[in-house]
């Protein structure tokens, strides 16, 4: 049935967007930026922002965006075709058991079924456990096939003498997790924490000495790039990954 095809295309589209978002995160973008840009590329909605500049000015991200745009155009064309077929197809199977194909309610039923199905699929993909499983599979696959090189930080702004404003995502296992700002003593290493973006979208614009670092936090810090990498526990893991 054409409606089933619509559901399959919707599911595949969400998987492709998740692959793109995960790949962008592996290049150093934060989760929120990566997800927004992946959706924008897939659905062909362009936004002239600094975030978009971060995509087009980076070779790996530009390639990811290119694949997303191509996939989006193919997917949307297929979805549109399936939607059209679902409305003109008179052989609707189980829907006809409730309404005759020519009955006005038949068209309404198809619309409701399609919308409810797509919303349910989207809701499933938004579940935290589903996101984590998909991202783990995608990351392992991309690293295994050497499709992309992961990074743990994103340079937002560079200045002279090696100083920069950098965003760092604290992933599981980072030594800063569970420590307070005072306990981590980042200031003594020449690293200034400007702000903290929590995984629940809370933003701490003025971190205090007692502010605790948590897994999933995105830190906006200022200092010398090498000092930041060492102080944030990134070490040699990102040594070859700087832009």
C-alpha positions as CSV (number, residue, x, y, z in Angstrom):
1,X,0.0,0.0,0.0
2,X,1.2,3.5,-0.8
3,X,0.6,4.7,2.7
4,X,3.1,2.1,4.0
5,X,5.6,3.4,1.5
6,X,5.2,6.9,3.0
7,X,5.9,5.5,6.4
8,X,9.0,3.7,5.2
9,X,10.3,6.9,3.4
10,X,9.7,9.0,6.6
11,X,11.6,6.5,8.7
12,X,14.5,6.4,6.2
13,X,14.5,10.2,6.1
14,X,14.9,10.4,9.8
15,X,17.7,7.9,9.8
16,X,19.6,9.8,7.1
17,X,19.1,13.1,9.1
18,X,20.4,11.3,12.2
19,X,23.4,10.0,10.3
20,X,24.2,13.5,9.1
21,X,23.8,15.1,12.5
22,X,26.0,12.5,14.1
23,X,28.7,13.0,11.4
24,X,28.6,16.7,11.9
25,X,28.9,16.3,15.7
26,X,32.0,14.1,15.1
27,X,33.6,17.1,13.3
28,X,33.3,19.2,16.4
29,X,29.8,20.8,16.2
30,X,27.6,20.8,19.2
31,X,24.5,18.6,19.1
32,X,22.0,21.4,18.7
33,X,23.9,23.0,15.8
34,X,24.6,19.7,14.1
35,X,20.9,18.6,14.3
36,X,19.6,21.9,13.0
37,X,22.1,22.0,10.1
38,X,21.4,18.4,9.2
39,X,17.7,19.1,9.0
40,X,18.2,22.3,7.0
41,X,20.4,20.5,4.5
42,X,18.1,17.5,4.1
43,X,15.0,19.5,3.6
44,X,16.7,22.2,1.5
45,X,16.0,25.1,3.8
46,X,18.9,27.4,3.8
47,X,19.7,29.8,6.6
48,X,22.4,32.5,6.2
49,X,23.9,32.3,9.7
50,X,27.3,31.9,11.3
51,X,26.4,28.3,11.8
52,X,26.0,27.8,8.1
53,X,29.4,29.4,7.6
54,X,30.8,26.8,9.9
55,X,29.5,24.2,7.5
56,X,30.6,25.5,4.2
57,X,34.1,26.6,5.4
58,X,34.9,23.1,6.6
59,X,35.8,20.5,3.9
60,X,34.4,17.5,5.8
61,X,31.2,19.3,6.9
62,X,30.7,20.6,3.4
63,X,30.9,17.0,2.0
64,X,28.4,15.8,4.7
65,X,26.0,18.7,3.8
66,X,26.3,17.8,0.1
67,X,25.3,14.2,0.7
68,X,22.4,15.4,2.9
69,X,21.1,17.7,0.2
70,X,21.2,15.0,-2.5
71,X,19.5,12.5,-0.2
72,X,16.9,15.0,0.8
73,X,16.0,15.8,-2.8
74,X,15.7,12.1,-3.7
75,X,13.8,11.3,-0.5
76,X,11.3,14.2,-0.8
77,X,10.6,13.3,-4.5
78,X,9.9,9.7,-3.5
79,X,7.7,10.8,-0.5
80,X,5.7,13.2,-2.7
81,X,5.2,10.4,-5.3
82,X,4.0,8.0,-2.6
83,X,1.6,10.6,-1.1
84,X,0.1,11.3,-4.5
85,X,-0.4,7.6,-5.2
86,X,-1.9,7.1,-1.7
87,X,-4.6,9.6,-2.5
88,X,-5.4,8.5,-6.0
89,X,-5.2,4.8,-5.3
90,X,-8.7,3.4,-5.1
91,X,-7.5,0.0,-3.8
92,X,-6.8,1.1,-0.2
93,X,-7.3,-2.2,1.5
94,X,-8.3,-2.0,5.1
95,X,-9.5,1.6,4.8
96,X,-12.2,0.4,2.4
97,X,-13.4,-1.9,5.1
98,X,-14.6,1.2,7.0
99,X,-15.5,3.5,4.1
100,X,-16.2,3.1,0.4
101,X,-13.4,4.5,-1.7
102,X,-15.7,7.2,-3.1
103,X,-16.9,8.2,0.4
104,X,-15.6,11.6,1.5
105,X,-14.6,10.0,4.9
106,X,-12.2,7.7,3.0
107,X,-9.9,10.7,2.0
108,X,-10.1,12.1,5.5
109,X,-9.2,8.7,7.0
110,X,-6.1,8.4,4.7
111,X,-4.9,11.9,5.8
112,X,-5.4,11.1,9.5
113,X,-3.7,7.7,9.2
114,X,-0.7,9.2,7.3
115,X,-0.3,12.1,9.8
116,X,-0.6,9.9,12.9
117,X,1.8,7.4,11.4
118,X,4.5,10.0,10.6
119,X,4.1,11.6,14.0
120,X,4.5,8.2,15.7
121,X,7.6,7.5,13.7
122,X,9.1,10.9,14.6
123,X,8.2,10.4,18.3
124,X,10.1,7.0,18.3
125,X,13.2,8.6,16.8
126,X,13.1,11.4,19.4
127,X,13.3,8.8,22.3
128,X,16.6,9.2,24.1
129,X,17.4,5.5,24.1
130,X,16.8,5.3,20.3
131,X,19.0,8.3,19.7
132,X,21.8,6.9,21.8
133,X,21.7,3.5,20.1
134,X,21.6,5.0,16.6
135,X,24.4,7.4,17.4
136,X,26.6,4.7,18.8
137,X,26.0,2.5,15.7
138,X,26.6,5.4,13.3
139,X,29.7,6.6,15.1
140,X,31.3,3.2,15.2
141,X,30.4,2.6,11.5
142,X,31.8,6.0,10.3
143,X,35.0,5.5,12.3
144,X,35.4,1.9,11.2
145,X,35.1,2.8,7.5
146,X,37.3,5.9,8.0
147,X,34.5,8.1,6.6
148,X,35.2,10.8,9.1
149,X,37.6,11.7,11.9
150,X,36.0,12.5,15.2
151,X,36.8,15.6,17.2
152,X,36.0,16.6,20.7
153,X,36.0,20.4,20.3
154,X,35.0,23.2,18.0
155,X,37.0,26.4,17.5
156,X,34.6,29.3,17.5
157,X,37.1,32.2,17.2
158,X,40.8,32.4,16.9
159,X,42.9,35.4,17.9
160,X,46.7,36.1,17.9
161,X,49.3,34.2,20.0
162,X,47.3,31.0,19.8
163,X,44.4,32.2,21.9
164,X,40.9,31.1,20.9
165,X,37.3,30.7,22.0
166,X,36.5,27.0,21.9
167,X,33.4,24.9,22.5
168,X,34.1,21.5,24.2
169,X,31.5,18.7,24.6
170,X,32.1,16.6,27.8
171,X,31.5,13.1,26.7
172,X,31.4,10.1,29.0
173,X,34.8,9.4,30.6
174,X,36.1,13.0,30.5
175,X,38.0,13.6,33.7
176,X,36.2,17.0,34.2
177,X,32.8,15.2,34.7
178,X,31.7,15.3,38.4
179,X,34.2,18.0,39.3
180,X,33.4,21.6,40.2
181,X,34.8,24.6,38.4
182,X,37.0,25.4,41.5
183,X,38.0,21.7,41.8
184,X,39.1,21.5,38.2
185,X,41.3,24.6,38.6
186,X,41.1,25.4,35.0
187,X,41.9,29.1,35.7
188,X,45.3,28.1,37.0
189,X,46.0,26.5,33.6
190,X,45.0,29.7,31.8
191,X,41.6,28.5,30.8
192,X,38.6,30.7,31.4
193,X,35.1,29.1,31.3
194,X,32.7,31.6,29.7
195,X,29.5,29.5,29.7
196,X,28.1,26.0,30.0
197,X,25.3,24.6,27.9
198,X,23.6,21.7,29.7
199,X,22.2,18.7,27.8
200,X,18.7,19.7,28.9
201,X,19.1,23.1,27.1
202,X,19.8,25.0,30.3
203,X,22.5,27.6,29.8
204,X,24.8,28.8,32.6
205,X,26.1,32.2,31.4
206,X,28.1,32.9,34.6
207,X,29.5,29.7,36.0
208,X,30.4,29.8,39.7
209,X,33.1,28.0,41.6
210,X,30.6,25.4,42.8
211,X,29.2,24.7,39.3
212,X,29.6,21.0,38.6
213,X,30.5,19.7,35.2
214,X,28.2,17.0,33.8
215,X,28.3,14.5,31.0
216,X,26.9,16.1,27.8
217,X,27.8,19.7,28.9
218,X,29.1,22.0,26.2
219,X,31.7,24.4,27.6
220,X,32.6,27.6,26.0
221,X,36.1,28.4,27.1
222,X,38.8,30.9,26.3
223,X,42.6,30.5,26.4
224,X,45.5,29.1,24.4
225,X,44.4,26.2,22.3
226,X,47.0,23.8,23.6
227,X,46.3,24.7,27.2
228,X,42.5,24.1,26.6
229,X,43.1,20.7,25.1
230,X,45.3,19.6,28.0
231,X,43.1,21.1,30.7
232,X,39.9,19.7,29.3
233,X,41.3,16.1,29.3
234,X,41.3,15.8,25.5
235,X,45.0,15.0,25.3
236,X,46.4,13.2,22.3
237,X,42.9,12.0,21.3
238,X,42.3,15.2,19.4
239,X,45.9,16.0,18.6
240,X,45.6,15.5,14.9
241,X,42.1,16.9,14.8
242,X,42.5,20.6,15.1
243,X,41.3,22.7,12.2
